Amino acid sequence: MSALWESPFFGVTLTILAYWAGCKIQKRTGLVICNGLVLAVMMIIAVLAVFDIPYAAYNAGGSLINLFLGPATVCLAVTIYAQIDLLKKNLLPILAGCAAGAVTSVLSIWGLCRLYRTLTVSLLPKSVTTPIATAIAEGQGGIVSITVAAVIFTGILGNLCAPALARLFRVKDPVAAGLAIGACSHAMGTARALELGETEGAMSGLAIGLCGLATTILALFFDVLV
């Protein structure tokens, strides 16, 4: 059995099956709290705990899935290109919105964690997509595992709450809604934005890139700030 667990195919298969089951449960129940990703994480943890499988054995295959994070983020350019005319028309509001989102994210974490440098640099990139966030954390001496956990939590929260918050604050402009979702909750939020509409998805994907760039630049000045 140990040979099976240590095979990369085990981690990949378990991850795919858990996510498939999570999405099925979400569609069947229709409940916001039954998020497919959250359920998949819980099922994977349960399997590893019940069968006493080391995380390192699972991650031998699970890490292969991480290789697709970068290409998947780049593929969002397709939806952005489809909305290129809308992008040109709203260029200034888009740049201003992404800048505001990135600055707010970085300063909020900086203010909360000022006394704890390692924790702060690990959490600073919580609102950008995983490949960019891990690079920022590594470059600043942060703890990558904390960064990844923060990014996942932020994405799940945005995925669950984005539609409700848009209704609460009466955000009816699809450009504004998409930018807000992408700036705050990166790829997981973008998945929900695509469900809201093509424009929301395109703007959310654009916000991922712009906010990732802005956060990377802001992180360079972290040592000066503290």
C-alpha positions as CSV (number, residue, x, y, z in Angstrom):
1,M,0.0,0.0,0.0
2,S,2.9,2.4,0.8
3,A,4.0,2.0,-2.8
4,L,0.6,3.1,-4.0
5,W,0.5,6.1,-1.7
6,E,4.0,7.2,-2.7
7,S,3.1,7.1,-6.4
8,P,2.5,10.6,-7.9
9,F,-0.7,9.2,-9.5
10,F,-2.2,8.7,-6.1
11,G,-2.1,12.4,-5.2
12,V,-3.3,13.5,-8.6
13,T,-6.2,10.9,-8.7
14,L,-7.3,11.7,-5.1
15,T,-7.3,15.4,-5.9
16,I,-9.3,15.1,-9.1
17,L,-11.9,12.7,-7.5
18,A,-12.3,14.8,-4.4
19,Y,-12.9,18.0,-6.5
20,W,-15.3,16.1,-8.8
21,A,-17.3,14.9,-5.8
22,G,-17.2,18.3,-4.2
23,C,-18.6,19.9,-7.4
24,K,-21.3,17.3,-7.6
25,I,-22.4,17.9,-4.1
26,Q,-22.5,21.6,-4.6
27,K,-24.7,21.2,-7.7
28,R,-27.0,18.8,-5.9
29,T,-27.5,20.9,-2.8
30,G,-27.3,24.3,-4.3
31,L,-25.9,25.6,-1.0
32,V,-23.3,28.4,-1.1
33,I,-21.5,26.9,1.9
34,C,-21.1,23.6,0.0
35,N,-18.3,25.0,-2.1
36,G,-16.7,22.4,-4.3
37,L,-13.1,23.4,-3.4
38,V,-13.8,23.4,0.4
39,L,-15.5,20.0,0.2
40,A,-12.6,18.6,-1.8
41,V,-10.1,19.9,0.8
42,M,-12.1,18.3,3.6
43,M,-12.4,15.0,1.8
44,I,-8.6,14.9,1.0
45,I,-7.8,15.6,4.7
46,A,-10.2,12.9,5.8
47,V,-8.7,10.3,3.5
48,L,-5.1,11.2,4.7
49,A,-6.2,11.1,8.3
50,V,-8.2,7.9,8.2
51,F,-5.6,5.9,6.3
52,D,-2.7,7.5,8.1
53,I,-1.1,8.6,4.8
54,P,1.8,11.1,5.2
55,Y,1.2,14.5,3.5
56,A,4.6,14.2,1.8
57,A,3.3,11.0,0.0
58,Y,0.2,12.8,-1.2
59,N,2.1,15.9,-2.2
60,A,4.3,13.9,-4.5
61,G,1.3,13.9,-6.9
62,G,-0.5,16.9,-5.6
63,S,2.5,19.1,-6.4
64,L,2.1,18.2,-10.1
65,I,-1.2,20.0,-10.1
66,N,0.5,23.1,-8.9
67,L,2.5,23.2,-12.2
68,F,-0.8,24.1,-14.0
69,L,-1.5,27.2,-11.9
70,G,0.7,29.4,-14.0
71,P,-0.6,28.3,-17.4
72,A,-4.2,28.4,-16.0
73,T,-3.7,32.1,-15.0
74,V,-2.2,32.9,-18.4
75,C,-5.2,31.4,-20.1
76,L,-7.4,34.1,-18.5
77,A,-6.0,36.4,-21.2
78,V,-8.4,34.8,-23.6
79,T,-11.4,36.3,-21.8
80,I,-9.6,39.6,-21.5
81,Y,-9.0,39.7,-25.3
82,A,-12.6,39.0,-26.0
83,Q,-13.5,42.2,-24.1
84,I,-10.6,44.3,-25.5
85,D,-13.0,47.1,-26.7
86,L,-14.5,47.4,-23.2
87,L,-11.0,47.4,-21.7
88,K,-9.9,50.3,-23.9
89,K,-13.1,52.2,-23.1
90,N,-12.7,51.9,-19.3
91,L,-8.9,51.9,-19.1
92,L,-8.5,54.7,-16.5
93,P,-11.2,53.3,-14.1
94,I,-9.7,49.8,-14.5
95,L,-6.2,51.0,-13.6
96,A,-7.4,53.1,-10.7
97,G,-9.6,50.3,-9.3
98,C,-6.8,47.7,-9.5
99,A,-4.3,50.1,-7.9
100,A,-6.8,50.8,-5.1
101,G,-7.4,47.1,-4.5
102,A,-3.7,46.2,-4.4
103,V,-2.8,49.1,-2.0
104,T,-5.8,48.4,0.3
105,S,-4.8,44.7,0.5
106,V,-1.2,45.4,1.3
107,L,-1.7,48.2,3.7
108,S,-4.4,46.3,5.6
109,I,-2.1,43.4,6.3
110,W,0.8,45.7,7.0
111,G,-1.2,47.5,9.6
112,L,-2.4,44.3,11.3
113,C,0.9,42.5,11.3
114,R,3.5,45.3,11.7
115,L,5.1,43.8,14.8
116,Y,5.6,40.4,13.2
117,R,7.8,40.7,10.1
118,T,7.8,37.1,8.9
119,L,4.1,36.8,9.3
120,T,3.5,40.1,7.5
121,V,5.6,39.2,4.4
122,S,3.9,35.8,4.3
123,L,0.4,37.4,4.3
124,L,1.1,40.5,2.1
125,P,0.3,38.8,-1.2
126,K,-2.8,37.0,0.1
127,S,-5.0,38.6,-2.6
128,V,-3.0,37.7,-5.6
129,T,-2.8,34.4,-7.4
130,T,-0.6,31.6,-6.0
131,P,2.3,31.7,-8.4
132,I,2.8,35.4,-7.9
133,A,2.1,35.2,-4.1
134,T,4.7,32.5,-3.5
135,A,7.3,34.3,-5.5
136,I,6.7,37.5,-3.4
137,A,6.8,35.6,-0.1
138,E,10.0,33.8,-1.0
139,G,11.7,37.0,-2.2
140,Q,10.8,38.7,1.1
141,G,11.8,35.8,3.4
142,G,8.2,34.8,4.3
143,I,6.8,31.4,5.0
144,V,5.4,30.0,1.7
145,S,3.1,27.5,3.4
146,I,1.4,30.4,5.3
147,T,1.1,32.4,2.1
148,V,-0.5,29.5,0.2
149,A,-3.0,28.9,3.0
150,A,-3.9,32.6,3.1
151,V,-4.3,32.8,-0.7
152,I,-6.6,29.7,-0.7
153,F,-8.7,31.1,2.2
154,T,-9.0,34.5,0.6
155,G,-10.0,32.9,-2.7
156,I,-12.6,30.7,-1.1
157,L,-14.0,33.6,0.9
158,G,-14.3,35.7,-2.3
159,N,-15.8,32.9,-4.3
160,L,-18.5,32.4,-1.6
161,C,-19.3,36.0,-0.8
162,A,-18.7,38.0,-4.0
163,P,-22.3,37.8,-5.4
164,A,-23.8,38.6,-2.0
165,L,-21.5,41.6,-1.5
166,A,-22.2,42.9,-5.0
167,R,-25.9,42.8,-4.2
168,L,-25.4,44.3,-0.7
169,F,-23.4,47.3,-2.1
170,R,-25.6,47.5,-5.2
171,V,-22.7,47.1,-7.6
172,K,-24.5,46.7,-11.0
173,D,-21.7,47.7,-13.3
174,P,-20.2,44.4,-14.6
175,V,-16.8,46.1,-15.1
176,A,-16.7,47.3,-11.5
177,A,-17.9,44.0,-10.1
178,G,-15.3,42.0,-12.1
179,L,-12.5,44.2,-11.1
180,A,-13.5,44.1,-7.4
181,I,-13.7,40.3,-7.4
182,G,-10.4,39.8,-9.2
183,A,-8.5,42.3,-7.1
184,C,-9.7,40.7,-3.8
185,S,-9.9,37.0,-4.5
186,H,-7.8,36.2,-7.6
187,A,-8.4,33.0,-9.6
188,M,-11.0,31.4,-7.3
189,G,-13.0,34.6,-7.3
190,T,-12.6,34.8,-11.1
191,A,-14.2,31.4,-11.4
192,R,-17.3,32.8,-9.7
193,A,-17.1,36.0,-11.8
194,L,-17.2,34.0,-15.0
195,E,-20.5,32.5,-13.7
196,L,-21.9,36.0,-13.3
197,G,-21.1,37.0,-16.9
198,E,-18.4,37.2,-19.6
199,T,-17.6,40.8,-18.8
200,E,-17.2,40.2,-15.1
201,G,-14.9,37.2,-15.8
202,A,-12.8,39.2,-18.2
203,M,-12.4,42.1,-15.9
204,S,-11.6,39.8,-13.0
205,G,-8.9,38.0,-15.0
206,L,-7.4,41.4,-15.9
207,A,-7.4,42.5,-12.2
208,I,-5.4,39.3,-11.3
209,G,-2.6,40.4,-13.6
210,L,-2.6,44.1,-12.7
211,C,-3.0,43.6,-9.0
212,G,-0.3,40.9,-9.1
213,L,2.1,43.4,-10.7
214,A,1.1,46.2,-8.3
215,T,1.5,44.0,-5.2
216,T,4.9,42.8,-6.4
217,I,6.0,46.4,-6.8
218,L,4.6,47.4,-3.4
219,A,6.3,44.4,-1.7
220,L,9.6,45.8,-2.8
221,F,9.1,48.8,-0.6
222,F,8.2,46.7,2.4
223,D,11.5,47.0,4.1
224,V,11.3,50.8,3.8
225,L,7.9,50.9,5.3
226,V,8.8,48.8,8.4
